[in-house]
Amino acid sequence: MTKKKGIHYSWIVLFVTFIALLFVQGIRLSFGAFIEPWEESFEASRAQITSVSLVSYLVFAVLQPFIGRLIDRIGVKMVVIWSIVVVGAAMILTAFATKPWQIVLLYGVMASIGFGGMSNVVGTLVVAKWFTVKKGFAMGIMSAGTATGQFSVVPLSILMIEAIGWKLTVMILGMIILIVLLPIILLLFKASPKEKGIEPYGGALPENVPVSSGGNSLTSKPKGSFFLQRPFLFLFFSFFICGFTTVGLIDTHLVPFAQYCGFTAATAGAAVSTLALFNFSGTIVSGYLSDKWDSRWMLGGLYGLRGLTIIILLVIVHEQRFFTFFLGQTELLFIFAISFGIVDFATVAPTMKLASEYAGKTIIGLMIGLLFFGHQIGAALGSFIPGVLFDQTGSYDITFVTAIILCLAASIMCFMLPRPKQV
C-alpha cells in the first residue's frame, strides 16, 4: 500500500521526533542557565562548573558513532525510550547533588548518555527511513525541534531558577520528561514505515539505486580511504567549528556573558528566547532551501555570517559608545540574538544533505555519526575553554576573536567542497 487518505504517518513521526528533541535537547541547552547558580551553590569557579559541560559533550560525542550500531541491535524506538528514561532519572537525581563531582556524574555522564541517544543523529536516521522526498525540509523541521527547546526550555529554566531555585527546577524538568514525553513516544513513535504497513513519504526507492555515485562520492573509493577524502574532512572540521561556536560557546555562555555585562536574568532569558525563535525560523528555511540551492554555498555563507554576528558581542563590551546615539547595550544584545539565531542551527540540514549525497547508503550512518562526534567535540571545547579563559582574563574577548577566525576557516572549507555527483 503506497497511499492513504489524510496525513501521511511520516509527518506524525516527524512531529513526535520534533517534540522529543524539544524536551531532551532543550534541557541539554539549558546548561548555561545553571552555571552561576552552581558556582554559588558549590562555591566553585567557572572552570570547575564548565568542566561539567566538557564531560557532558565528550560523553555525547563518543556516543554518536555508536548510536547507529545500537539502533541496528535494539531498534530506534528502544534507543529513544531508554534515552528519555535516563535523562528524566538523571535530572531528578541531580536535585540531590551536594558536591560538584556529583553534578559531573549525574549531569555530565548519566544525563549525557540520554542526550546522546536522543540526538539529531537519531532524528536524521528517522528522516532517512520515513522520507524519500523533501528530505532537506524534513531535516530542517527535525533540527528545529532542538531550536524550539532552546526557545522554550532555556528561558523557562532561567525563570524557574530565579523563582524556585535550581534544585526544584531540575526535578520538575526530569518529571516532565518522564510524565509527559515518555507516554507520547510509547503511543505514537514508529521506527519505520514497515511498522505501519506503508511506504515512506514519496514512495520507496529501488533497493539497487544508490543515493549518489561518481568521483565525488565517498563510496566511489575504497572505504580505507574514507577519512582521507576532502568531502569528509572538510565537512568534519567545519561541523567541528559549528559545535564550538554554537552549542559550545554561544548556547552555553550567552546567559553568563549577559549577566557579566550587567543584564538582568529576565533580559538574558528574553535574549535567549529571541535567538531561539529566529533559530527555529532559520533552521526551517535552511532545510527548505537546501532542497533547492547548492548546500556547499549555503554552508559557506552561513559560517561567514556567523563570524560577523559574533563581532557584535565584542562591540557590546568595548565599542558600544559609538552606538549610544541610537542603540544601547540591550538593543545590541537583541540584534545579536536575531542575527545569530538565523544562522545557528541552519547549518545542520545542508550538512546532513551533503553527507547523504557524498556517502551513499553503505556508510551514511557511520558518516553522520562521525560528523556529530566532531560537532560535539567542538561543543565540549567551546563550552570549557571559554570558562578557563574567563577565569584567567576576566573576559570573553580571546574566545570571541578565536570564534570569528574559526568561522572564517569553516566558510572557506565549505566553499572548497566538491560538487556531489548524484544519480
Stockholm file with secondary structure:
# STOCKHOLM 1.0

chainA/1-423         MTKKKGIHYSWIVLFVTFIALLFVQGIRLSFGAFIEPWEESFEASRAQITSVSLVSYLVFAVLQPFIGRLIDRIGVKMVVIWSIVVVGAAMILTAFATKPWQIVLLYGVMASIGFGGMSNVVGTLVVAKWFTVKKGFAMGIMSAGTATGQFSVVPLSILMIEAIGWKLTVMILGMIILIVLLPIILLLFKASPKEKGIEPYGGALPENVPVSSGGNSLTSKPKGSFFLQRPFLFLFFSFFICGFTTVGLIDTHLVPFAQYCGFTAATAGAAVSTLALFNFSGTIVSGYLSDKWDSRWMLGGLYGLRGLTIIILLVIVHEQRFFTFFLGQTELLFIFAISFGIVDFATVAPTMKLASEYAGKTIIGLMIGLLFFGHQIGAALGSFIPGVLFDQTGSYDITFVTAIILCLAASIMCFMLPRPKQV
#=GR chainA/1-423 SS CCCCSSSCHHHHHHHHHHHHHHHHHHHHTTHHHHHHHHHHHHTCCHHHHHHHHHHHHHHHHHHHHHHHHHHHHHCHHHHHHHHHHHHHHHHHHHTTCCSHHHHIIIIIIIIHHHHHHSSHHHHHHHHHHHBSSSHHHHHHHHHHHHHHHHHHHHHHHHHHHHHHCHHHHHHHHHHHIIIIIHHHHHHHCCSSGGGGTCCCBTCCCCTTCCSBCSTTCGGGSCGGGGGGSHHHHHHHHHHHHHHIIIIIIIHHHHHHHHHHTTCCHHHHHHHHHHHHHHHHHHHHHHHHHHTTSCHHHHHHHHHHHHHHHHHHHHIIIIIGGGGTTTCCHHHHHHHHHHHHHHHSGGGHHHHHHHHHHHHCTTTHHHHHHHHHHHHHHHHHHHHHHHHHHHHHHSSSHHHHHHHHHHHHHHHHHHHTCCCCCBC
#=GC SS_cons         CCCCSSSCHHHHHHHHHHHHHHHHHHHHTTHHHHHHHHHHHHTCCHHHHHHHHHHHHHHHHHHHHHHHHHHHHHCHHHHHHHHHHHHHHHHHHHTTCCSHHHHIIIIIIIIHHHHHHSSHHHHHHHHHHHBSSSHHHHHHHHHHHHHHHHHHHHHHHHHHHHHHCHHHHHHHHHHHIIIIIHHHHHHHCCSSGGGGTCCCBTCCCCTTCCSBCSTTCGGGSCGGGGGGSHHHHHHHHHHHHHHIIIIIIIHHHHHHHHHHTTCCHHHHHHHHHHHHHHHHHHHHHHHHHHTTSCHHHHHHHHHHHHHHHHHHHHIIIIIGGGGTTTCCHHHHHHHHHHHHHHHSGGGHHHHHHHHHHHHCTTTHHHHHHHHHHHHHHHHHHHHHHHHHHHHHHSSSHHHHHHHHHHHHHHHHHHHTCCCCCBC
//
